Amino acid sequence: MIIIDSARKHNISDQDITFVYETANKSLVLQQEDGPPLTLLFGFDTIGRGLEVGYVINAENEIIVIHAMKIRPHYKNYLYG
């Protein structure tokens, strides 16, 4: 798994990103017009915060984490529902 800088812009640590990736409760796949599908994972980090983590799979079949932040209100049902 590769975590790029855009995933860190909301100050979520690599450790917490990895934890959510490994333990996510739910996921949602979004089709993008100009790229590979984006998979959003919903789970809790190492201190219990609800997070969303987004990744794509590149042509080399590598997981590239491009997004991580505190879960937004419209996705909370994926985590708490």
N, C-alpha and C positions, 0 to 999 in steps of 0.2 A: 504494500500500500504506500502510495506517495501522497503526502499532504503538501499542497502548494500554498503560496502566500495568501491568496484570496480567502482560504479557509481560516486564516488566522486573524483576519481584520476585525473580528468582534471579540478578540482576546480570549478565545477558547484554546486551551493548551492541547498539544499533540497527544498527551496522555489521556485527556478527556475525550478527544475525538476518537482515539483508538478504542477506548472503553465503550463508547456508544456504538461504534462500528461492530464490536464483538458481542454486545449484549442488547441490541435494539429490540424494542417491543413490537414495532410495526414498521412497515415501509410503504412507499408510494413511488411509482415510476411515472415520470413525466416525459412525454415526447417533446423534443426541441426541434424547431424548424431548421436550425443551422448546425446541428451537431448530434452526437450520440444521446440516447436517453439518459436523463438525470434521475438517479435513484435517491430519494430522500429517506433517511432513517430517523426514527423517533425513539428516544430513550433517555435514560438518566445518566448523568456523569458521575464521577467518583464521590461527589459530595451531595448528590441527590437533585441537582438542577435538571429540569426538563430541557433537552436540547434537540435540535434538528441538525443532521449532518448529511450533506449531499455529495454524491460522487458519480463519476462517469467511468466507463471502461474504454481505454484507448485501443488503437489498432494492434498493439502488442499484447492485448489482454491484461493490462495492468489497471489496477484500481487507482483512480486519481481523485482524491478528496478535494473538492473545489469550494465547499461551503460548510460553515459551522456557526451556529448562533443559538442563543436562548430561543426556545420554541415560541413561535408567533401564535397569537390568539386563534387564528383560523385553522391551525393544525393541532390544537390541544386535544381535540377529540380522538386523534390517532394515539395520543399518549395516555390520556386519562379516561377515554370513553370506552 
